[in-house]
């Protein structure tokens, strides 16, 4: 009985332990797999149901899309005819407005030219007076300026008579 030593008993005990654990674990694993299978079947059935609902909704929306496209075509036809009428009226108004604005622009340009000419004349006169004054103060002595003032007074007196 040498084969029934301690190692043999340990091996037999281990084998019995593995067999018992395997039976319990197999039952638990089988139940878990059955539960998982049922859950997957339920999900597949739900997915199939959702797919059928989605197909029905797709058909419904395709029909609505076709109807909307037909309605959009009709709206476009109506809009184009309305746009043509509005365009004609707008062109007539635009032409009248352009003519009126051209006349206003011409009047503004003429007024600006007249104001500019008047301003240039005033500046020219002012510059001429300033230049004459500078020349007179630089070139004239006291006697010459007194003679010039007397001549100016005589001319003013002569024009007032």
C-alpha positions as semicolon CSV with decimal commas, in nm:
position;residue;x (nm);y (nm);z (nm)
1;X;0,000;0,000;0,000
2;X;0,273;0,223;-0,071
3;X;0,071;0,404;-0,330
4;X;-0,171;0,525;-0,054
5;X;0,075;0,751;0,109
6;X;0,020;1,116;0,195
7;X;0,071;1,242;-0,160
8;X;-0,195;1,008;-0,288
9;X;-0,442;1,127;-0,027
10;X;-0,368;1,489;-0,112
11;X;-0,413;1,417;-0,484
12;X;-0,742;1,234;-0,423
13;X;-0,864;1,514;-0,195
14;X;-0,770;1,777;-0,448
15;X;-0,945;1,586;-0,728
16;X;-1,262;1,553;-0,515
17;X;-1,243;1,926;-0,434
18;X;-1,205;2,018;-0,803
19;X;-1,497;1,790;-0,898
20;X;-1,728;1,938;-0,632
21;X;-1,629;2,294;-0,719
22;X;-1,674;2,216;-1,089
23;X;-2,029;2,087;-1,034
24;X;-2,129;2,394;-0,834
25;X;-1,946;2,633;-1,069
26;X;-2,086;2,464;-1,380
27;X;-2,439;2,508;-1,246
28;X;-2,372;2,872;-1,162
29;X;-2,195;2,938;-1,493
30;X;-2,475;2,762;-1,684
31;X;-2,740;2,971;-1,507
32;X;-2,540;3,286;-1,575
33;X;-2,500;3,194;-1,942
34;X;-2,872;3,110;-1,972
35;X;-2,957;3,446;-1,818
36;X;-2,717;3,621;-2,054
37;X;-2,867;3,433;-2,352
38;X;-3,219;3,537;-2,250
39;X;-3,108;3,897;-2,211
40;X;-2,941;3,896;-2,554
41;X;-3,255;3,743;-2,712
42;X;-3,469;4,014;-2,551
43;X;-3,233;4,282;-2,679
44;X;-3,238;4,130;-3,029
45;X;-3,618;4,121;-3,028
46;X;-3,629;4,481;-2,907
47;X;-3,377;4,579;-3,175
48;X;-3,590;4,406;-3,440
49;X;-3,899;4,586;-3,312
50;X;-3,715;4,920;-3,317
51;X;-3,588;4,846;-3,667
52;X;-3,943;4,783;-3,789
53;X;-4,065;5,103;-3,621
54;X;-3,776;5,295;-3,776
55;X;-3,861;5,154;-4,121
56;X;-4,223;5,263;-4,076
57;X;-4,115;5,609;-3,965
58;X;-3,874;5,631;-4,258
59;X;-4,152;5,551;-4,503
60;X;-4,374;5,810;-4,335
61;X;-4,105;6,077;-4,352
62;X;-4,022;5,992;-4,714
63;X;-4,387;6,044;-4,802
64;X;-4,390;6,373;-4,611
65;X;-4,067;6,474;-4,785
66;X;-4,218;6,410;-5,129
67;X;-4,527;6,611;-5,036
68;X;-4,310;6,892;-4,901
69;X;-4,100;6,891;-5,219
70;X;-4,414;6,920;-5,433
71;X;-4,542;7,203;-5,216
72;X;-4,201;7,374;-5,230
73;X;-4,207;7,358;-5,611
74;X;-4,548;7,524;-5,615
75;X;-4,429;7,790;-5,372
76;X;-4,125;7,855;-5,595
77;X;-4,345;7,900;-5,901
78;X;-4,565;8,147;-5,712
79;X;-4,261;8,325;-5,569
80;X;-4,100;8,363;-5,910
81;X;-4,408;8,525;-6,060
82;X;-4,442;8,754;-5,759
83;X;-4,072;8,838;-5,777
84;X;-4,106;8,929;-6,144
85;X;-4,388;9,173;-6,066
86;X;-4,198;9,321;-5,773
87;X;-3,882;9,352;-5,984
88;X;-4,065;9,546;-6,254
89;X;-4,213;9,786;-6,000
90;X;-3,878;9,824;-5,824
91;X;-3,698;9,897;-6,152
92;X;-3,943;10,176;-6,232
93;X;-3,904;10,325;-5,884
94;X;-3,526;10,287;-5,901
95;X;-3,505;10,472;-6,233
96;X;-3,712;10,761;-6,095
97;X;-3,503;10,765;-5,778
98;X;-3,178;10,761;-5,976
99;X;-3,291;11,058;-6,187
100;X;-3,396;11,249;-5,877
101;X;-3,067;11,173;-5,701
102;X;-2,868;11,275;-6,009
103;X;-3,044;11,611;-6,008
104;X;-2,981;11,648;-5,635
105;X;-2,616;11,555;-5,680
106;X;-2,576;11,808;-5,963
107;X;-2,734;12,078;-5,746
108;X;-2,505;11,990;-5,454
109;X;-2,200;11,990;-5,680
110;X;-2,293;12,332;-5,822
111;X;-2,352;12,469;-5,471
112;X;-2,022;12,324;-5,351
113;X;-1,842;12,475;-5,650
114;X;-1,996;12,816;-5,583
115;X;-1,904;12,796;-5,213
116;X;-1,551;12,687;-5,301
117;X;-1,510;12,972;-5,552
118;X;-1,636;13,221;-5,294
119;X;-1,405;13,078;-5,030
120;X;-1,109;13,087;-5,270
121;X;-1,187;13,448;-5,360
122;X;-1,206;13,543;-4,992
123;X;-0,880;13,365;-4,916
124;X;-0,714;13,521;-5,222
125;X;-0,825;13,867;-5,114
126;X;-0,709;13,803;-4,759
127;X;-0,373;13,678;-4,880
128;X;-0,338;13,974;-5,116
129;X;-0,413;14,217;-4,833
130;X;-0,169;14,038;-4,604
131;X;0,098;14,036;-4,873
132;X;0,039;14,402;-4,955
133;X;0,052;14,490;-4,588
134;X;0,376;14,297;-4,547
135;X;0,526;14,467;-4,852
136;X;0,410;14,807;-4,732
137;X;0,547;14,766;-4,384
138;X;0,877;14,634;-4,515
139;X;0,931;14,876;-4,808
140;X;0,764;15,200;-4,703
141;X;0,911;15,444;-4,465
142;X;0,707;15,679;-4,248
143;X;0,690;15,965;-4,497
144;X;0,585;15,744;-4,786
145;X;0,316;15,575;-4,575
146;X;0,178;15,915;-4,466
147;X;0,164;16,027;-4,828
148;X;-0,014;15,702;-4,921
149;X;-0,268;15,749;-4,641
150;X;-0,335;16,108;-4,751
151;X;-0,388;15,998;-5,110
152;X;-0,628;15,727;-4,993
153;X;-0,823;15,977;-4,782
154;X;-0,849;16,214;-5,082
155;X;-0,974;15,928;-5,304
156;X;-1,235;15,826;-5,045
157;X;-1,349;16,187;-5,008
158;X;-1,370;16,224;-5,385
159;X;-1,586;15,910;-5,420
160;X;-1,826;16,023;-5,146
161;X;-1,914;16,348;-5,321
